[in-house]
Amino acid sequence: MGEWRMKDRLKTLHAILSVCLNIGVDPPDLIKVDPCARTECWTDPFGMEPAKALETIGNTLKKQYERWHGRAQFKLCLDPTVEAHTALPAPP
């Protein structure tokens, strides 16, 4: 019977958390129902200004991932543009 473990192990050291929320902007083809979900990462994005809500949600998500994988370094990319994704530096 073959061994089930990989001989060469890969480790994730760097990760990017890209969050595209566009708080306050509804998609053009969406009809909202009431009641609907209001929280993201246990944060109400409409309870504060959009930039602060986006930062709070991003940091909460980052902390959750750091708890699961404590050795990896996470970079937040909040509401990125196409240019921001192509300009990200390669991990060291």
DSSP file (Angstrom, degrees, kcal/mol; ACC not computed):
  #  RESIDUE AA STRUCTURE BP1 BP2  ACC     N-H-->O    O-->H-N    N-H-->O    O-->H-N    TCO  KAPPA ALPHA  PHI   PSI    X-CA   Y-CA   Z-CA
    1    1 A M              0   0    0      0, 0.0     3,-0.1     0, 0.0     2,-0.0   0.000 360.0 360.0 360.0 132.3    0.0    0.0    0.0
    2    2 A G        -     0   0    0      1,-0.1     2,-0.3     2,-0.0     0, 0.0  -0.248 360.0 -99.9 -71.0 156.5    1.4    3.4   -1.0
    3    3 A E        -     0   0    0      1,-0.1    -1,-0.1     2,-0.1     0, 0.0  -0.588  24.7-151.3 -77.3 136.4    2.3    6.1    1.5
    4    4 A W        +     0   0    0     -2,-0.3     2,-0.3     2,-0.1    -1,-0.1   0.605  68.3  87.3 -87.3 -12.2   -0.4    8.7    1.7
    5    5 A R  S    S-     0   0    0      1,-0.1     2,-0.2     2,-0.0    -2,-0.1  -0.647  82.7-113.6 -89.8 145.7    1.8   11.6    2.7
    6    6 A M        -     0   0    0     -2,-0.3     3,-0.1     1,-0.1    -2,-0.1  -0.542  14.6-149.5 -74.1 140.2    3.6   13.8    0.1
    7    7 A K  S    S+     0   0    0     -2,-0.2     2,-0.7     1,-0.2    -1,-0.1   0.900  89.2  50.1 -76.9 -41.5    7.3   13.5    0.2
    8    8 A D  S    S-     0   0    0     -3,-0.1     2,-0.4     2,-0.0    -1,-0.2  -0.879  82.0-158.4 -99.6 114.9    7.9   17.1   -1.0
    9    9 A R        -     0   0    0     -2,-0.7     2,-0.4    -3,-0.1    -2,-0.0  -0.757   2.4-150.4 -97.5 138.4    5.9   19.4    1.1
   10   10 A L        -     0   0    0     -2,-0.4     2,-0.4     2,-0.0    -2,-0.0  -0.835   8.5-155.4-103.7 144.1    4.9   22.9    0.0
   11   11 A K        -     0   0    0     -2,-0.4     2,-0.7     0, 0.0    -2,-0.0  -0.969  12.0-136.9-122.0 135.9    4.4   25.8    2.4
   12   12 A T        +     0   0    0     -2,-0.4     3,-0.1     1,-0.2    59,-0.1  -0.813  32.5 161.4 -89.2 117.8    2.3   28.8    1.9
   13   13 A L        +     0   0    0     -2,-0.7    60,-3.0     1,-0.3     2,-0.4   0.686  61.9  34.7-108.2 -26.1    4.3   31.8    3.2
   14   14 A H  E     +a   73   0A   0     58,-0.2     2,-0.3    77,-0.0    -1,-0.3  -0.983  60.8 171.6-134.3 142.5    2.5   34.7    1.4
   15   15 A A  E     -a   74   0A   0     58,-2.2    60,-2.3    -2,-0.4     2,-0.5  -0.992  22.1-140.4-147.7 151.6   -1.1   35.3    0.5
   16   16 A I  E     -a   75   0A   0     -2,-0.3     2,-0.8    58,-0.2    60,-0.2  -0.960   7.5-156.5-114.5 128.9   -3.2   38.2   -0.8
   17   17 A L  E     -a   76   0A   0     58,-2.7    60,-2.5    -2,-0.5     2,-0.6  -0.906  14.0-170.0-103.4 106.1   -6.7   38.8    0.5
   18   18 A S  E     -a   77   0A   0     -2,-0.8     2,-0.5    58,-0.2    60,-0.2  -0.876   3.3-174.5-102.0 118.2   -8.6   40.7   -2.2
   19   19 A V  E     -a   78   0A   0     58,-1.9    60,-3.5    -2,-0.6     2,-0.7  -0.956   9.6-175.7-119.3 118.6  -11.9   42.0   -1.0
   20   20 A C        +     0   0    0     -2,-0.5    58,-0.1    58,-0.2    -2,-0.0  -0.826  27.3 141.5-114.5  90.0  -14.2   43.7   -3.5
   21   21 A L        -     0   0    0     -2,-0.7     4,-0.2     2,-0.0    -1,-0.2   0.790  35.1-161.3 -99.3 -34.1  -17.2   45.0   -1.6
   22   22 A N    >   -     0   0    0      1,-0.1     3,-2.1     2,-0.1    -2,-0.1   0.952  25.4-145.2  45.2  59.1  -18.0   48.4   -3.2
   23   23 A I  T 3  S+     0   0    0      1,-0.3    -1,-0.1    27,-0.1     3,-0.1  -0.285  76.7  18.3 -59.2 130.8  -20.0   49.4   -0.1
   24   24 A G  T 3  S+     0   0    0      1,-0.2     2,-0.6    -3,-0.1    -1,-0.3   0.372 102.3 101.9  90.0  -3.5  -23.0   51.6   -1.0
   25   25 A V    <   -     0   0    0     -3,-2.1    -1,-0.2    -4,-0.2     0, 0.0  -0.951  56.8-158.8-117.4 115.0  -23.0   50.6   -4.6
   26   26 A D        -     0   0    0     -2,-0.6    -4,-0.0    -3,-0.1    -3,-0.0  -0.681  29.2-103.3 -89.7 144.5  -25.6   48.0   -5.7
   27   27 A P    >   -     0   0    0      0, 0.0     3,-1.5     0, 0.0    -1,-0.1  -0.359  31.3-121.4 -61.0 146.9  -25.2   46.0   -8.8
   28   28 A P  T 3  S+     0   0    0      0, 0.0    -2,-0.0     0, 0.0     0, 0.0   0.772 109.2  46.0 -66.5 -25.7  -27.4   47.3  -11.6
   29   29 A D  T 3  S+     0   0    0      2,-0.0     2,-0.4     0, 0.0    -3,-0.0   0.237  90.3 108.0-100.8  14.8  -29.3   44.0  -12.1
   30   30 A L    <   -     0   0    0     -3,-1.5     2,-0.6     2,-0.0    -4,-0.0  -0.788  48.6-164.5 -99.2 131.3  -29.9   43.3   -8.4
   31   31 A I        -     0   0    0     -2,-0.4     2,-0.2    -5,-0.0    -2,-0.0  -0.957  22.2-140.0-110.1 112.8  -33.3   43.6   -6.8
   32   32 A K        -     0   0    0     -2,-0.6     2,-0.3     4,-0.0     4,-0.1  -0.498  11.0-150.2 -76.0 137.9  -32.8   43.7   -3.0
   33   33 A V        -     0   0    0     -2,-0.2    -1,-0.0     2,-0.1     0, 0.0  -0.729  24.7-101.7-100.3 156.4  -35.3   41.8   -0.9
   34   34 A D  S    S+     0   0    0     -2,-0.3     2,-0.1     1,-0.1     3,-0.0  -0.988 103.7  35.7-122.7 122.8  -36.2   42.8    2.6
   35   35 A P  S    S+     0   0    0      0, 0.0     2,-0.3     0, 0.0    -1,-0.1   0.486  85.6 155.9 -83.4 156.5  -35.0   41.4    4.9
   36   36 A C        -     0   0    0     -2,-0.1    -2,-0.0    -4,-0.1    -4,-0.0  -0.906  50.4 -72.0-139.3 167.9  -31.5   40.7    3.6
   37   37 A A        +     0   0    0     -2,-0.3     3,-0.0     1,-0.1    -1,-0.0  -0.346  43.0 177.9 -62.4 140.2  -28.0   40.0    5.0
   38   38 A R        +     0   0    0     -2,-0.0     8,-0.3     7,-0.0     2,-0.3   0.565  49.1  74.6-120.3 -15.2  -26.5   43.1    6.5
   39   39 A T        -     0   0    0      5,-0.2     2,-0.4     6,-0.1     5,-0.2  -0.777  47.9-167.2-112.3 150.1  -23.1   42.1    8.0
   40   40 A E  B >  S-B   43   0B   0      3,-2.6     3,-1.3    -2,-0.3     0, 0.0  -0.997  87.0 -10.0-127.0 123.3  -19.7   41.2    6.5
   41   41 A C  T 3  S-     0   0    0     -2,-0.4    -1,-0.1     1,-0.3     3,-0.1   0.902 130.3 -57.8  51.6  43.8  -17.3   39.6    8.9
   42   42 A W  T 3  S+     0   0    0      1,-0.2     2,-0.4    -3,-0.0    -1,-0.3   0.740 116.3 116.6  60.1  26.6  -19.7   40.4   11.8
   43   43 A T  B <   -B   40   0B   0     -3,-1.3    -3,-2.6    10,-0.0    -1,-0.2  -0.988  65.3-134.7-125.2 132.5  -19.5   44.1   10.8
   44   44 A D    >   -     0   0    0     -2,-0.4     3,-1.7    -5,-0.2     4,-0.2  -0.767  15.1-162.1 -83.8 108.0  -22.4   46.2    9.6
   45   45 A P  G >  S+     0   0    0      0, 0.0     3,-0.5     0, 0.0     8,-0.2   0.711  88.2  54.9 -67.1 -17.9  -20.9   48.2    6.7
   46   46 A F  G 3  S+     0   0    0     -8,-0.3    -7,-0.1     1,-0.2    -2,-0.0   0.410  89.4  76.7 -94.5   3.0  -23.7   50.7    6.8
   47   47 A G  G <  S+     0   0    0     -3,-1.7     2,-0.3     2,-0.1    -1,-0.2   0.485 106.7  20.5 -87.5  -4.4  -23.1   51.5   10.5
   48   48 A M  S <  S-     0   0    0     -3,-0.5     5,-0.0    -4,-0.2     0, 0.0  -0.900 105.9 -62.2-149.9 175.8  -20.0   53.7    9.6
   49   49 A E     >  -     0   0    0     -2,-0.3     4,-2.4     1,-0.1     3,-0.4  -0.372  53.6-113.2 -66.7 148.6  -18.6   55.5    6.6
   50   50 A P  H  > S+     0   0    0      0, 0.0     4,-2.6     0, 0.0     5,-0.2   0.828 112.6  51.2 -55.1 -41.5  -17.7   53.1    3.7
   51   51 A A  H  > S+     0   0    0      1,-0.2     4,-1.9     2,-0.2     5,-0.1   0.911 113.9  44.5 -64.9 -41.6  -13.9   53.5    3.8
   52   52 A K  H  > S+     0   0    0     -3,-0.4     4,-2.5     2,-0.2    -1,-0.2   0.891 113.4  50.9 -69.1 -39.9  -13.8   52.8    7.5
   53   53 A A  H  X S+     0   0    0     -4,-2.4     4,-2.7    -8,-0.2     5,-0.2   0.916 109.9  50.0 -63.7 -43.0  -16.2   49.8    7.1
   54   54 A L  H  X S+     0   0    0     -4,-2.6     4,-2.5    -5,-0.2    -2,-0.2   0.912 112.4  47.2 -61.9 -43.1  -14.0   48.4    4.3
   55   55 A E  H  X S+     0   0    0     -4,-1.9     4,-2.5     2,-0.2    -2,-0.2   0.906 112.9  48.8 -65.0 -42.4  -10.9   48.7    6.4
   56   56 A T  H  X S+     0   0    0     -4,-2.5     4,-2.2     2,-0.2    -2,-0.2   0.921 113.1  46.9 -64.0 -45.2  -12.6   47.1    9.5
   57   57 A I  H  X S+     0   0    0     -4,-2.7     4,-2.4     2,-0.2    -2,-0.2   0.917 113.0  49.8 -63.5 -43.9  -13.9   44.2    7.4
   58   58 A G  H  X S+     0   0    0     -4,-2.5     4,-2.4    -5,-0.2    -2,-0.2   0.914 112.0  46.9 -61.6 -44.6  -10.5   43.6    5.7
   59   59 A N  H  X S+     0   0    0     -4,-2.5     4,-2.2     2,-0.2    -1,-0.2   0.876 111.7  51.1 -67.3 -37.0   -8.7   43.6    9.0
   60   60 A T  H  X S+     0   0    0     -4,-2.2     4,-1.8     2,-0.2    -2,-0.2   0.921 111.7  47.5 -64.8 -43.1  -11.2   41.2   10.6
   61   61 A L  H  X S+     0   0    0     -4,-2.4     4,-2.2     1,-0.2    -2,-0.2   0.901 110.7  52.2 -63.6 -41.3  -10.9   38.9    7.7
   62   62 A K  H  X S+     0   0    0     -4,-2.4     4,-2.5     1,-0.2    -2,-0.2   0.909 108.0  51.2 -61.4 -42.9   -7.1   39.1    7.9
   63   63 A K  H  X S+     0   0    0     -4,-2.2     4,-1.6     1,-0.2    -1,-0.2   0.876 108.6  52.2 -62.7 -37.3   -7.1   38.2   11.6
   64   64 A Q  H  X S+     0   0    0     -4,-1.8     4,-1.4     2,-0.2    -1,-0.2   0.929 111.6  45.1 -65.5 -44.2   -9.3   35.2   10.9
   65   65 A Y  H  X S+     0   0    0     -4,-2.2     4,-2.5     1,-0.2    -2,-0.2   0.880 110.2  54.9 -66.7 -36.9   -6.9   33.9    8.2
   66   66 A E  H  < S+     0   0    0     -4,-2.5    -1,-0.2     1,-0.2    -2,-0.2   0.841 104.6  54.9 -64.1 -32.1   -3.9   34.6   10.5
   67   67 A R  H  < S+     0   0    0     -4,-1.6     3,-0.4     1,-0.2    -1,-0.2   0.877 112.4  42.7 -67.1 -37.0   -5.5   32.4   13.2
   68   68 A W  H  < S+     0   0    0     -4,-1.4     2,-0.3     1,-0.3    -2,-0.2   0.856 131.7  21.7 -76.2 -36.0   -5.8   29.5   10.7
   69   69 A H    ><  +     0   0    0     -4,-2.5     3,-0.7    -5,-0.1    -1,-0.3  -0.733  69.2 176.2-136.6  84.1   -2.3   29.9    9.2
   70   70 A G  T 3  S+     0   0    0     -3,-0.4    -1,-0.1    -2,-0.3    -4,-0.1   0.690  75.2  54.9 -66.9 -22.6   -0.1   31.8   11.7
   71   71 A R  T 3  S+     0   0    0    -59,-0.1    -1,-0.2     2,-0.1     2,-0.1   0.753  88.6  89.9 -85.4 -23.8    3.1   31.6    9.7
   72   72 A A  S <  S-     0   0    0     -3,-0.7     2,-0.5    -7,-0.1   -58,-0.2  -0.387  71.8-133.0 -75.4 150.4    1.9   33.1    6.5
   73   73 A Q  E     -a   14   0A   0    -60,-3.0   -58,-2.2    -2,-0.1     2,-0.4  -0.907  21.9-155.4-102.8 128.9    2.0   36.8    5.8
   74   74 A F  E     -a   15   0A   0     -2,-0.5     2,-0.5   -60,-0.2   -58,-0.2  -0.868   6.4-160.6-109.6 137.1   -1.2   38.3    4.4
   75   75 A K  E     -a   16   0A   0    -60,-2.3   -58,-2.7    -2,-0.4     2,-0.3  -0.966  16.1-137.6-114.5 130.3   -1.5   41.4    2.3
   76   76 A L  E     -a   17   0A   0     -2,-0.5     2,-0.4   -60,-0.2   -58,-0.2  -0.675  16.7-174.7 -86.8 139.5   -4.9   43.2    2.1
   77   77 A C  E     -a   18   0A   0    -60,-2.5   -58,-1.9    -2,-0.3     2,-0.5  -0.844  15.0-165.9-132.2  93.9   -6.1   44.5   -1.3
   78   78 A L  E     -a   19   0A   0     -2,-0.4   -58,-0.2     1,-0.3   -60,-0.1  -0.723  66.2 -20.1 -95.3 127.2   -9.3   46.3   -0.6
   79   79 A D  S    S-     0   0    0    -60,-3.5    -1,-0.3    -2,-0.5   -59,-0.2   0.919  91.0-165.8  42.7  58.9  -11.6   47.3   -3.5
   80   80 A P        -     0   0    0      0, 0.0     2,-0.2     0, 0.0    -1,-0.1  -0.277  14.7-137.4 -74.7 157.0   -8.7   46.9   -5.9
   81   81 A T     >  -     0   0    0      1,-0.1     4,-1.5    -2,-0.0     3,-0.1  -0.563  33.9-101.4 -97.8 171.7   -8.6   48.2   -9.5
   82   82 A V  H  > S+     0   0    0      1,-0.2     4,-1.7    -2,-0.2     5,-0.2   0.897 124.8  54.5 -61.2 -39.2   -7.2   46.2  -12.4
   83   83 A E  H  > S+     0   0    0      1,-0.2     4,-1.3     2,-0.2    -1,-0.2   0.858 103.3  55.7 -63.3 -36.2   -4.0   48.3  -12.2
   84   84 A A  H  4 S+     0   0    0      1,-0.2     4,-0.4     2,-0.2    -1,-0.2   0.882 106.9  49.8 -65.9 -37.7   -3.6   47.5   -8.5
   85   85 A H  H >< S+     0   0    0     -4,-1.5     3,-0.7     1,-0.2    -1,-0.2   0.885 112.8  45.4 -69.0 -37.9   -3.7   43.7   -9.2
   86   86 A T  H 3< S+     0   0    0     -4,-1.7    -1,-0.2     1,-0.2    -2,-0.2   0.721 110.8  54.8 -78.3 -19.0   -1.1   43.9  -11.9
   87   87 A A  T 3< S+     0   0    0     -4,-1.3    -1,-0.2    -5,-0.2    -2,-0.2   0.441  76.2 121.4 -94.1   0.2    1.2   46.2   -9.9
   88   88 A L    <   -     0   0    0     -3,-0.7     2,-0.1    -4,-0.4    -3,-0.0  -0.427  66.5-118.1 -66.1 134.5    1.4   43.9   -6.8
   89   89 A P        -     0   0    0      0, 0.0    -1,-0.1     0, 0.0    -2,-0.1  -0.357  27.5-105.3 -71.5 152.8    5.1   43.0   -6.1
   90   90 A A        -     0   0    0      1,-0.1     0, 0.0    -2,-0.1     0, 0.0  -0.476  45.5 -94.4 -71.8 146.7    6.2   39.4   -6.2
   91   91 A P              0   0    0      0, 0.0    -1,-0.1     0, 0.0   -77,-0.0  -0.307 360.0 360.0 -61.9 147.2    6.8   37.8   -2.8
   92   92 A P              0   0    0      0, 0.0    -2,-0.0     0, 0.0     0, 0.0   0.504 360.0 360.0 -67.8 360.0   10.4   37.9   -1.6
